[in-house]
Every structure is written in C-alpha cells, then in structure tokens.
C-alpha cells in the first residue's frame, strides 16, 4: 500500500476542528475506517511527521475518554 497525503481526503469527508483565532495546532493523529475494493473493512491510522509515540498514546487515551464521557474545560468558571 502506498502512503499518500490525506488532507484533501479529510476535507472531502467534511472533517472540521473547533479552533479559535490564534490557536496553533502542532500534532495530529487520524483514525480512518477504510472499505477495501473487495468489501472488507479495516482501520488505518496516520499521524503528523513529528508526533512521538508517547504523545500519540496520550492523544488516543484522551480521545477515548472524551468520546466516552464528554469533555469540560476545567479552566472555565461559570460562577
């Protein structure tokens, strides 16, 4: 399987991120569901060039927690 840039693919899938003016994304880990030509389904992952393994594990763990229970910014104080 040949590696390829996936920015346009993510755009075509409608992937968006909630970023504010001045935010500076530094790393990305992308999990893809892929339907092969023969109809089988697999998972594939991609990551930004400089993403080290320990940050990748942390991002995956945080993403799982967010997906399972939601996320509230602890620095936001509504009092």
N, CA, C and O atoms as CSV, one atom per row, in Angstrom:
chain,resi,resn,atom,element,x,y,z
A,1,UNK,N,N,0.850,-1.174,0.000
A,1,UNK,CA,C,0.000,0.000,0.000
A,1,UNK,C,C,0.896,1.238,0.000
A,1,UNK,O,O,1.836,1.333,0.788
A,2,UNK,N,N,0.604,2.158,-0.866
A,2,UNK,CA,C,1.406,3.382,-0.986
A,2,UNK,C,C,0.896,4.454,-0.030
A,2,UNK,O,O,-0.310,4.671,0.091
A,3,UNK,N,N,1.824,5.119,0.647
A,3,UNK,CA,C,1.439,6.226,1.521
A,3,UNK,C,C,1.087,7.426,0.666
A,3,UNK,O,O,1.671,7.646,-0.395
A,4,UNK,N,N,0.116,8.203,1.147
A,4,UNK,CA,C,-0.304,9.398,0.427
A,4,UNK,C,C,-0.759,10.466,1.407
A,4,UNK,O,O,-1.182,10.153,2.519
A,5,UNK,N,N,-0.674,11.710,1.004
A,5,UNK,CA,C,-1.177,12.824,1.804
A,5,UNK,C,C,-2.694,12.692,1.894
A,5,UNK,O,O,-3.338,12.306,0.919
A,6,UNK,N,N,-3.279,13.013,3.066
A,6,UNK,CA,C,-4.717,12.803,3.235
A,6,UNK,C,C,-5.497,14.079,3.541
A,6,UNK,O,O,-6.678,14.012,3.883
A,7,UNK,N,N,-4.855,15.231,3.422
A,7,UNK,CA,C,-5.550,16.484,3.704
A,7,UNK,C,C,-6.808,16.666,2.868
A,7,UNK,O,O,-7.866,17.004,3.398
A,8,UNK,N,N,-6.696,16.442,1.562
A,8,UNK,CA,C,-7.862,16.601,0.688
A,8,UNK,C,C,-8.927,15.554,0.991
A,8,UNK,O,O,-10.120,15.839,0.882
A,9,UNK,N,N,-8.512,14.345,1.371
A,9,UNK,CA,C,-9.466,13.304,1.739
A,9,UNK,C,C,-10.250,13.727,2.975
A,9,UNK,O,O,-11.470,13.570,3.015
A,10,UNK,N,N,-9.565,14.260,3.980
A,10,UNK,CA,C,-10.249,14.721,5.188
A,10,UNK,C,C,-11.207,15.868,4.872
A,10,UNK,O,O,-12.303,15.939,5.428
A,11,UNK,N,N,-10.791,16.762,3.980
A,11,UNK,CA,C,-11.679,17.845,3.541
A,11,UNK,C,C,-12.927,17.281,2.879
A,11,UNK,O,O,-14.039,17.732,3.152
A,12,UNK,N,N,-12.742,16.291,2.005
A,12,UNK,CA,C,-13.873,15.693,1.287
A,12,UNK,C,C,-14.825,14.968,2.231
A,12,UNK,O,O,-16.024,14.889,1.968
A,13,UNK,N,N,-14.291,14.440,3.331
A,13,UNK,CA,C,-15.129,13.766,4.325
A,13,UNK,C,C,-15.813,14.755,5.265
A,13,UNK,O,O,-16.634,14.359,6.092
A,14,UNK,N,N,-15.481,16.033,5.142
A,14,UNK,CA,C,-16.110,17.063,5.972
A,14,UNK,C,C,-15.529,17.163,7.366
A,14,UNK,O,O,-16.204,17.631,8.284
A,15,UNK,N,N,-14.291,16.733,7.541
A,15,UNK,CA,C,-13.653,16.801,8.861
A,15,UNK,C,C,-13.353,18.256,9.202
A,15,UNK,O,O,-12.738,18.978,8.417
A,16,UNK,N,N,-13.802,18.677,10.395
A,16,UNK,CA,C,-13.563,20.033,10.869
A,16,UNK,C,C,-13.077,19.987,12.307
A,16,UNK,O,O,-13.345,19.027,13.030
A,17,UNK,N,N,-12.377,21.003,12.711
A,17,UNK,CA,C,-11.918,21.123,14.098
A,17,UNK,C,C,-12.399,22.449,14.657
A,17,UNK,O,O,-12.493,23.440,13.934
A,18,UNK,N,N,-12.703,22.463,15.943
A,18,UNK,CA,C,-13.163,23.667,16.616
A,18,UNK,C,C,-11.937,24.443,17.106
A,18,UNK,O,O,-11.436,24.198,18.204
A,19,UNK,N,N,-11.464,25.374,16.285
A,19,UNK,CA,C,-10.281,26.161,16.602
A,19,UNK,C,C,-10.659,27.631,16.679
A,19,UNK,O,O,-11.519,28.107,15.938
A,20,UNK,N,N,-10.007,28.333,17.581
A,20,UNK,CA,C,-10.239,29.765,17.708
A,20,UNK,C,C,-9.083,30.529,17.083
A,20,UNK,O,O,-7.999,29.983,16.882
A,21,UNK,N,N,-9.325,31.785,16.783
A,21,UNK,CA,C,-8.282,32.630,16.208
A,21,UNK,C,C,-7.058,32.628,17.126
A,21,UNK,O,O,-7.179,32.837,18.333
A,22,UNK,N,N,-5.896,32.395,16.552
A,22,UNK,CA,C,-4.668,32.355,17.319
A,22,UNK,C,C,-4.262,30.965,17.776
A,22,UNK,O,O,-3.128,30.770,18.214
A,23,UNK,N,N,-5.177,29.979,17.683
A,23,UNK,CA,C,-4.817,28.601,18.025
A,23,UNK,C,C,-3.790,28.090,17.021
A,23,UNK,O,O,-3.843,28.440,15.842
A,24,UNK,N,N,-2.858,27.265,17.488
A,24,UNK,CA,C,-1.789,26.759,16.637
A,24,UNK,C,C,-1.675,25.240,16.801
A,24,UNK,O,O,-0.935,24.770,17.665
A,25,UNK,N,N,-2.398,24.468,15.981
A,25,UNK,CA,C,-2.295,23.006,16.074
A,25,UNK,C,C,-0.853,22.566,15.816
A,25,UNK,O,O,-0.192,23.065,14.906
A,26,UNK,N,N,-0.381,21.630,16.627
A,26,UNK,CA,C,1.007,21.184,16.498
A,26,UNK,C,C,1.149,19.735,16.067
A,26,UNK,O,O,2.164,19.370,15.473
A,27,UNK,N,N,0.157,18.901,16.352
A,27,UNK,CA,C,0.232,17.482,16.014
A,27,UNK,C,C,-1.141,16.975,15.637
A,27,UNK,O,O,-2.162,17.563,15.995
A,28,UNK,N,N,-1.148,15.860,14.901
A,28,UNK,CA,C,-2.421,15.240,14.535
A,28,UNK,C,C,-2.270,13.727,14.490
A,28,UNK,O,O,-1.248,13.199,14.054
A,29,UNK,N,N,-3.305,13.047,14.949
A,29,UNK,CA,C,-3.406,11.596,14.833
A,29,UNK,C,C,-4.775,11.330,14.234
A,29,UNK,O,O,-5.786,11.766,14.785
A,30,UNK,N,N,-4.823,10.627,13.123
A,30,UNK,CA,C,-6.070,10.414,12.394
A,30,UNK,C,C,-6.352,8.923,12.320
A,30,UNK,O,O,-5.485,8.144,11.924
A,31,UNK,N,N,-7.559,8.522,12.700
A,31,UNK,CA,C,-8.005,7.141,12.600
A,31,UNK,C,C,-9.006,7.064,11.459
A,31,UNK,O,O,-9.985,7.811,11.434
A,32,UNK,N,N,-8.763,6.164,10.515
A,32,UNK,CA,C,-9.595,6.058,9.320
A,32,UNK,C,C,-10.259,4.687,9.226
A,32,UNK,O,O,-9.596,3.665,9.400
A,33,UNK,N,N,-11.550,4.661,8.955
A,33,UNK,CA,C,-12.241,3.425,8.598
A,33,UNK,C,C,-12.146,3.313,7.087
A,33,UNK,O,O,-12.536,4.231,6.366
A,34,UNK,N,N,-11.626,2.186,6.604
A,34,UNK,CA,C,-11.382,2.014,5.174
A,34,UNK,C,C,-12.153,0.801,4.666
A,34,UNK,O,O,-12.032,-0.290,5.224
A,35,UNK,N,N,-12.946,0.984,3.612
A,35,UNK,CA,C,-13.609,-0.125,2.934
A,35,UNK,C,C,-12.750,-0.466,1.723
A,35,UNK,O,O,-12.587,0.347,0.813
A,36,UNK,N,N,-12.210,-1.666,1.723
A,36,UNK,CA,C,-11.327,-2.114,0.648
A,36,UNK,C,C,-12.133,-2.436,-0.609
A,36,UNK,O,O,-13.356,-2.558,-0.555
A,37,UNK,N,N,-11.447,-2.571,-1.728
A,37,UNK,CA,C,-12.097,-2.876,-3.006
A,37,UNK,C,C,-12.885,-4.185,-2.949
A,37,UNK,O,O,-13.894,-4.328,-3.639
A,38,UNK,N,N,-12.430,-5.146,-2.129
A,38,UNK,CA,C,-13.125,-6.430,-2.021
A,38,UNK,C,C,-14.260,-6.400,-1.004
A,38,UNK,O,O,-14.896,-7.427,-0.766
A,39,UNK,N,N,-14.529,-5.234,-0.396
A,39,UNK,CA,C,-15.627,-5.081,0.552
A,39,UNK,C,C,-15.242,-5.262,2.008
A,39,UNK,O,O,-16.053,-4.991,2.893
A,40,UNK,N,N,-14.032,-5.711,2.277
A,40,UNK,CA,C,-13.613,-5.848,3.669
A,40,UNK,C,C,-13.387,-4.471,4.288
A,40,UNK,O,O,-13.072,-3.505,3.593
A,41,UNK,N,N,-13.552,-4.403,5.590
A,41,UNK,CA,C,-13.404,-3.141,6.312
A,41,UNK,C,C,-12.199,-3.245,7.234
A,41,UNK,O,O,-11.996,-4.262,7.897
A,42,UNK,N,N,-11.411,-2.194,7.267
A,42,UNK,CA,C,-10.246,-2.176,8.150
A,42,UNK,C,C,-10.084,-0.789,8.747
A,42,UNK,O,O,-10.748,0.163,8.338
A,43,UNK,N,N,-9.194,-0.695,9.716
A,43,UNK,CA,C,-8.831,0.589,10.299
A,43,UNK,C,C,-7.405,0.916,9.892
A,43,UNK,O,O,-6.545,0.038,9.817
A,44,UNK,N,N,-7.176,2.178,9.634
A,44,UNK,CA,C,-5.847,2.661,9.294
A,44,UNK,C,C,-5.614,3.924,10.106
A,44,UNK,O,O,-6.567,4.621,10.453
A,45,UNK,N,N,-4.378,4.224,10.407
A,45,UNK,CA,C,-4.109,5.451,11.136
A,45,UNK,C,C,-2.959,6.196,10.480
A,45,UNK,O,O,-2.096,5.614,9.824
A,46,UNK,N,N,-2.981,7.496,10.682
A,46,UNK,CA,C,-1.944,8.376,10.150
A,46,UNK,C,C,-1.605,9.377,11.236
A,46,UNK,O,O,-2.412,9.640,12.127
A,47,UNK,N,N,-0.413,9.931,11.158
A,47,UNK,CA,C,-0.001,10.895,12.178
A,47,UNK,C,C,0.874,11.947,11.547
A,47,UNK,O,O,1.478,11.726,10.497
A,48,UNK,N,N,0.940,13.093,12.193
A,48,UNK,CA,C,1.820,14.149,11.721
A,48,UNK,C,C,3.272,13.704,11.890
A,48,UNK,O,O,3.583,12.848,12.718
A,49,UNK,N,N,4.133,14.292,11.104
A,49,UNK,CA,C,5.510,13.833,10.989
A,49,UNK,C,C,6.280,13.799,12.309
A,49,UNK,O,O,7.012,12.844,12.564
A,50,UNK,N,N,6.131,14.802,13.133
A,50,UNK,CA,C,6.931,14.880,14.353
A,50,UNK,C,C,6.283,14.265,15.583
A,50,UNK,O,O,6.819,14.399,16.683
A,51,UNK,N,N,5.163,13.604,15.434
A,51,UNK,CA,C,4.424,13.072,16.589
A,51,UNK,C,C,5.138,11.855,17.172
A,51,UNK,O,O,5.258,10.824,16.511
A,52,UNK,N,N,5.616,11.980,18.430
A,52,UNK,CA,C,6.305,10.863,19.070
A,52,UNK,C,C,5.292,9.883,19.667
A,52,UNK,O,O,4.117,10.214,19.827
A,53,UNK,N,N,5.750,8.698,19.988
A,53,UNK,CA,C,4.833,7.637,20.413
A,53,UNK,C,C,4.143,7.944,21.734
A,53,UNK,O,O,2.975,7.596,21.907
A,54,UNK,N,N,4.827,8.579,22.659
A,54,UNK,CA,C,4.207,8.822,23.959
A,54,UNK,C,C,3.099,9.879,23.859
A,54,UNK,O,O,2.077,9.770,24.537
A,55,UNK,N,N,3.298,10.889,23.024
A,55,UNK,CA,C,2.250,11.886,22.791
A,55,UNK,C,C,1.084,11.230,22.062
A,55,UNK,O,O,-0.076,11.511,22.362
A,56,UNK,N,N,1.387,10.359,21.111
A,56,UNK,CA,C,0.342,9.645,20.365
A,56,UNK,C,C,-0.519,8.818,21.316
A,56,UNK,O,O,-1.746,8.847,21.217
A,57,UNK,N,N,0.103,8.082,22.234
A,57,UNK,CA,C,-0.654,7.281,23.204
A,57,UNK,C,C,-1.510,8.194,24.084
A,57,UNK,O,O,-2.664,7.878,24.371
A,58,UNK,N,N,-0.944,9.321,24.512
A,58,UNK,CA,C,-1.710,10.267,25.318
A,58,UNK,C,C,-2.902,10.836,24.571
A,58,UNK,O,O,-3.986,10.972,25.138
A,59,UNK,N,N,-2.708,11.173,23.292
A,59,UNK,CA,C,-3.809,11.713,22.491
A,59,UNK,C,C,-4.915,10.667,22.301
A,59,UNK,O,O,-6.100,10.994,22.373
A,60,UNK,N,N,-4.526,9.419,22.061
A,60,UNK,CA,C,-5.515,8.348,21.889
A,60,UNK,C,C,-6.287,8.131,23.182
A,60,UNK,O,O,-7.508,7.977,23.155
A,61,UNK,N,N,-5.593,8.116,24.308
A,61,UNK,CA,C,-6.235,7.916,25.603
A,61,UNK,C,C,-7.201,9.058,25.911
A,61,UNK,O,O,-8.321,8.822,26.364
A,62,UNK,N,N,-6.768,10.296,25.665
A,62,UNK,CA,C,-7.636,11.451,25.896
A,62,UNK,C,C,-8.851,11.415,24.973
A,62,UNK,O,O,-9.966,11.709,25.405
A,63,UNK,N,N,-8.645,11.057,23.715
A,63,UNK,CA,C,-9.757,10.988,22.763
A,63,UNK,C,C,-10.785,9.944,23.197
A,63,UNK,O,O,-11.990,10.173,23.093
A,64,UNK,N,N,-10.310,8.806,23.681
A,64,UNK,CA,C,-11.226,7.767,24.150
A,64,UNK,C,C,-12.050,8.267,25.335
A,64,UNK,O,O,-13.255,8.023,25.396
A,65,UNK,N,N,-11.418,8.956,26.268
A,65,UNK,CA,C,-12.145,9.482,27.424
A,65,UNK,C,C,-13.170,10.528,26.992
A,65,UNK,O,O,-14.296,10.540,27.488
A,66,UNK,N,N,-12.780,11.404,26.069
A,66,UNK,CA,C,-13.700,12.428,25.577
A,66,UNK,C,C,-14.899,11.789,24.888
A,66,UNK,O,O,-16.038,12.195,25.120
A,67,UNK,N,N,-14.652,10.801,24.050
A,67,UNK,CA,C,-15.739,10.127,23.335
A,67,UNK,C,C,-16.659,9.371,24.284
A,67,UNK,O,O,-17.866,9.302,24.056
A,68,UNK,N,N,-16.096,8.805,25.347
A,68,UNK,CA,C,-16.889,8.017,26.294
A,68,UNK,C,C,-17.685,8.873,27.268
A,68,UNK,O,O,-18.781,8.483,27.669
A,69,UNK,N,N,-17.150,10.047,27.663
A,69,UNK,CA,C,-17.826,10.793,28.720
A,69,UNK,C,C,-17.968,12.283,28.455
A,69,UNK,O,O,-18.532,12.995,29.284
A,70,UNK,N,N,-17.490,12.760,27.359
A,70,UNK,CA,C,-17.547,14.193,27.111
A,70,UNK,C,C,-16.371,14.893,27.751
A,70,UNK,O,O,-15.573,14.278,28.459
A,71,UNK,N,N,-16.273,16.176,27.498
A,71,UNK,CA,C,-15.145,16.945,27.991
A,71,UNK,C,C,-15.625,18.329,28.396
A,71,UNK,O,O,-16.370,18.978,27.661
A,72,UNK,N,N,-15.202,18.766,29.547
A,72,UNK,CA,C,-15.490,20.123,30.016
A,72,UNK,C,C,-14.165,20.782,30.319
A,72,UNK,O,O,-13.328,20.220,31.024
A,73,UNK,N,N,-13.976,21.974,29.786
A,73,UNK,CA,C,-12.741,22.720,30.028
A,73,UNK,C,C,-12.682,23.095,31.499
A,73,UNK,O,O,-13.512,23.876,31.965
A,74,UNK,N,N,-11.729,22.563,32.234
A,74,UNK,CA,C,-11.625,22.794,33.667
A,74,UNK,C,C,-11.282,24.235,34.002
A,74,UNK,O,O,-11.508,24.670,35.131
A,75,UNK,N,N,-10.742,24.989,33.049
A,75,UNK,CA,C,-10.384,26.383,33.333
A,75,UNK,C,C,-11.583,27.322,33.225
A,75,UNK,O,O,-11.488,28.479,33.635
A,76,UNK,N,N,-12.679,26.866,32.697
A,76,UNK,CA,C,-13.878,27.695,32.579
A,76,UNK,C,C,-14.617,27.714,33.916
A,76,UNK,O,O,-14.957,26.664,34.460
A,77,UNK,N,N,-14.861,28.906,34.434
A,77,UNK,CA,C,-15.551,29.062,35.702
A,77,UNK,C,C,-16.836,29.840,35.472
A,77,UNK,O,O,-16.785,31.014,35.107
A,78,UNK,N,N,-17.984,29.212,35.677
A,78,UNK,CA,C,-19.271,29.841,35.424
A,78,UNK,C,C,-19.826,30.575,36.623
A,78,UNK,O,O,-20.966,31.036,36.567
A,79,UNK,N,N,-19.071,30.708,37.716
A,79,UNK,CA,C,-19.558,31.378,38.929
A,79,UNK,C,C,-19.648,32.864,38.746
A,79,UNK,O,O,-20.040,33.577,39.670
